Amino acid sequence: MPTINIRSIQHFMYCQRRWGLLEINNDWAENVLVVKANLIHENVHSKEHDYSSKTKKVFSTLSVYNDELDIYGVLDCVEFVKDDDGNLIPELDDKYKVKIIEYKPTKPKNNEFWESDAIQVFAQKLCIDYIFNCNSEAYIYYSDVRRRIELPFSNNYDKYKKQIIEYLHDMRNYLSRHEIPSISKGQKCSGCSLADICMPKCGPSDTRNKILSLMEDI
């Protein structure tokens, strides 16, 4: 069973073909959106935001895993807030409420969060809860609105868990067959950095050669 990186689940949700090109074909290309997201994460992962006081400990770039689901990843930021009603964290010798904060560049206009972002963070939660035996809270910080948004996992836990399991099952099926998914109808490709790799543009000579090749078979 292939071990799955959490971030690839979001790629799979955005576009299964894009995910296949990245994970199976090892293709890569950047555009403005990719660079912007990378810069945000580089800033968060610089360790400059790590913080420790009597009531709170903040860690960036925290590696996590869940052996039951065979997934792993690196979290942008995790806050351990001291609380008598929290969970005992043996590594920190006290009780804390655990909060996951994932940083993203752009909030959707008509919703509080992107569903693909929520799925990624839920996978992170499954790892954190597995490691620390806790019930963590989860947030997304959208940099364009400079606001932290709490994700509704308490009321929708079973729904998100089922979705994660289904995605992992489908991803592993593709990986085991070494098969890149086909292009889906209606897929939004304009913002994808792999658009030219996925659907190469044909020049006039390429088009002419393809037509001549087809005519030879007639």
C-alpha positions as CSV (number, residue, x, y, z in Angstrom):
1,M,0.0,0.0,0.0
2,P,1.7,3.3,-1.1
3,T,2.2,5.9,1.6
4,I,0.4,9.1,0.7
5,N,1.6,12.6,1.3
6,I,-1.2,14.8,2.6
7,R,-0.7,17.6,0.2
8,S,-1.2,15.2,-2.8
9,I,-4.8,14.6,-1.6
10,Q,-5.6,18.2,-2.4
11,H,-4.0,17.9,-5.8
12,F,-6.2,14.9,-6.4
13,M,-9.3,16.8,-5.5
14,Y,-8.4,19.8,-7.6
15,C,-7.8,17.7,-10.7
16,Q,-7.1,13.9,-10.8
17,R,-5.1,14.3,-14.0
18,R,-2.9,17.0,-12.5
19,W,-2.3,14.8,-9.5
20,G,-1.3,11.9,-11.8
21,L,1.1,14.1,-13.8
22,L,2.7,15.2,-10.6
23,E,2.8,12.0,-8.7
24,I,3.2,9.4,-11.4
25,N,4.8,11.3,-14.3
26,N,6.9,13.6,-12.0
27,D,6.0,16.6,-14.1
28,W,6.3,20.1,-12.6
29,A,5.8,23.7,-13.7
30,E,5.1,26.9,-11.8
31,N,2.9,29.9,-12.5
32,V,2.0,33.0,-10.5
33,L,-0.4,31.1,-8.2
34,V,2.1,28.4,-7.4
35,V,4.9,30.9,-6.7
36,K,2.6,33.0,-4.5
37,A,1.5,29.9,-2.4
38,N,5.2,28.8,-2.1
39,L,6.3,32.2,-0.9
40,I,3.6,32.1,1.8
41,H,4.7,28.7,3.0
42,E,8.4,29.6,2.9
43,N,7.6,32.5,5.2
44,V,5.6,30.3,7.6
45,H,8.2,27.5,7.6
46,S,11.1,29.8,8.3
47,K,10.8,29.0,12.1
48,E,10.6,32.7,12.8
49,H,7.0,32.2,14.0
50,D,7.9,29.5,16.6
51,Y,7.0,30.8,20.0
52,S,6.9,29.6,23.6
53,S,5.5,31.1,26.8
54,K,3.9,29.9,30.0
55,T,0.5,29.5,28.3
56,K,1.2,28.7,24.7
57,K,3.7,26.9,22.5
58,V,3.7,27.4,18.7
59,F,5.6,25.2,16.3
60,S,5.9,25.6,12.5
61,T,6.9,22.9,10.0
62,L,5.8,20.0,12.2
63,S,6.1,16.6,10.6
64,V,3.1,14.3,11.3
65,Y,1.8,10.9,10.3
66,N,-1.0,8.4,10.7
67,D,0.1,4.7,10.5
68,E,-3.5,3.4,10.3
69,L,-4.2,5.4,7.1
70,D,-0.5,5.3,6.0
71,I,-0.4,9.1,5.4
72,Y,2.1,11.7,6.4
73,G,2.8,15.4,5.9
74,V,4.3,18.7,7.2
75,L,2.0,21.1,9.0
76,D,2.4,24.9,8.6
77,C,1.7,25.7,12.2
78,V,0.4,23.9,15.4
79,E,-0.5,25.8,18.5
80,F,-0.5,24.1,21.9
81,V,-2.6,26.3,24.3
82,K,-2.4,25.4,28.0
83,D,-5.9,24.5,29.2
84,D,-7.1,22.4,32.2
85,D,-9.9,21.0,30.0
86,G,-7.4,20.1,27.2
87,N,-5.6,16.9,26.5
88,L,-2.5,15.7,28.3
89,I,0.4,16.1,26.0
90,P,3.2,14.0,27.6
91,E,5.8,15.6,25.4
92,L,5.0,19.0,26.9
93,D,4.2,17.7,30.4
94,D,0.8,19.4,30.7
95,K,-2.7,19.7,29.3
96,Y,-3.3,21.6,26.1
97,K,-5.8,22.4,23.5
98,V,-4.2,21.7,20.1
99,K,-4.9,23.9,17.2
100,I,-3.9,23.4,13.5
101,I,-3.4,26.5,11.4
102,E,-2.9,26.0,7.6
103,Y,-1.9,29.1,5.6
104,K,-3.5,29.6,2.2
105,P,-3.2,32.6,-0.2
106,T,-6.8,33.2,-1.4
107,K,-10.2,32.8,0.3
108,P,-13.2,31.9,-2.0
109,K,-15.6,34.7,-2.7
110,N,-18.8,32.9,-2.0
111,N,-17.8,30.5,0.8
112,E,-15.8,30.6,4.0
113,F,-13.2,28.1,2.7
114,W,-12.3,25.9,-0.3
115,E,-13.5,22.3,0.2
116,S,-10.2,21.0,-1.0
117,D,-8.4,23.1,1.6
118,A,-10.7,21.6,4.3
119,I,-10.0,18.0,3.2
120,Q,-6.2,18.7,3.4
121,V,-6.5,20.1,6.9
122,F,-8.8,17.3,8.0
123,A,-6.1,14.8,6.9
124,Q,-3.7,16.8,9.1
125,K,-6.1,16.6,12.0
126,L,-6.2,12.8,11.6
127,C,-2.4,12.8,12.0
128,I,-2.2,15.2,14.9
129,D,-5.0,13.4,16.8
130,Y,-3.3,10.0,16.1
131,I,0.1,11.2,17.4
132,F,-1.1,13.2,20.5
133,N,-4.4,11.2,21.3
134,C,-6.3,14.5,21.2
135,N,-9.2,16.2,19.5
136,S,-7.6,19.1,17.7
137,E,-9.2,22.2,16.4
138,A,-8.4,23.2,12.8
139,Y,-8.2,26.6,11.1
140,I,-7.3,28.1,7.7
141,Y,-5.6,31.5,7.6
142,Y,-6.3,33.1,4.2
143,S,-3.7,35.7,3.6
144,D,-5.7,37.9,1.3
145,V,-8.3,38.6,4.0
146,R,-5.9,38.2,6.9
147,R,-8.5,36.1,8.8
148,R,-8.4,32.8,10.6
149,I,-11.4,30.6,9.8
150,E,-12.4,27.6,11.9
151,L,-13.3,24.5,10.0
152,P,-16.5,22.6,11.0
153,F,-15.0,19.2,11.7
154,S,-16.9,18.5,14.9
155,N,-20.3,18.5,13.2
156,N,-19.0,16.8,10.0
157,Y,-16.4,14.4,11.2
158,D,-17.9,11.3,9.7
159,K,-18.4,13.0,6.3
160,Y,-14.8,14.1,6.0
161,K,-13.4,10.8,7.3
162,K,-15.4,8.9,4.6
163,Q,-14.2,11.3,1.9
164,I,-10.6,10.9,2.9
165,I,-10.8,7.1,2.9
166,E,-12.4,7.2,-0.6
167,Y,-9.8,9.5,-2.0
168,L,-6.9,7.4,-0.6
169,H,-8.5,4.3,-2.1
170,D,-8.8,5.8,-5.5
171,M,-5.3,7.3,-5.4
172,R,-3.7,4.0,-4.5
173,N,-5.6,2.3,-7.3
174,Y,-4.1,4.7,-9.8
175,L,-0.6,4.4,-8.2
176,S,-0.7,0.6,-8.2
177,R,-1.6,0.6,-12.0
178,H,0.8,3.4,-12.7
179,E,-2.1,5.1,-14.6
180,I,-2.6,8.8,-15.1
181,P,-6.3,9.8,-15.0
182,S,-7.9,11.1,-18.1
183,I,-9.0,14.7,-18.5
184,S,-12.4,15.4,-17.0
185,K,-15.0,17.4,-18.9
186,G,-15.6,20.9,-17.5
187,Q,-12.3,20.9,-15.6
188,K,-11.1,24.4,-15.0
189,C,-7.6,24.5,-16.5
190,S,-6.9,28.2,-16.9
191,G,-5.2,28.5,-13.5
192,C,-3.3,25.2,-13.6
193,S,0.5,25.4,-13.9
194,L,0.6,22.1,-15.8
195,A,-1.9,23.1,-18.5
196,D,0.7,23.1,-21.3
197,I,2.0,19.8,-20.2
198,C,-1.4,18.3,-19.9
199,M,-2.7,19.6,-23.2
200,P,0.3,20.7,-25.4
201,K,-0.5,23.4,-27.9
202,C,0.0,22.3,-31.5
203,G,1.7,24.6,-34.0
204,P,0.7,24.8,-37.7
205,S,3.3,22.2,-38.8
206,D,2.3,19.8,-36.0
207,T,-1.4,20.1,-37.1
208,R,-0.5,19.5,-40.8
209,N,1.6,16.5,-39.9
210,K,-1.2,15.0,-37.8
211,I,-3.7,15.4,-40.7
212,L,-1.2,13.8,-43.2
213,S,-0.7,10.9,-40.9
214,L,-4.4,10.3,-40.6
215,M,-4.8,10.5,-44.4
216,E,-2.3,7.8,-44.9
217,D,-4.5,5.4,-42.9
218,I,-7.5,6.1,-45.1
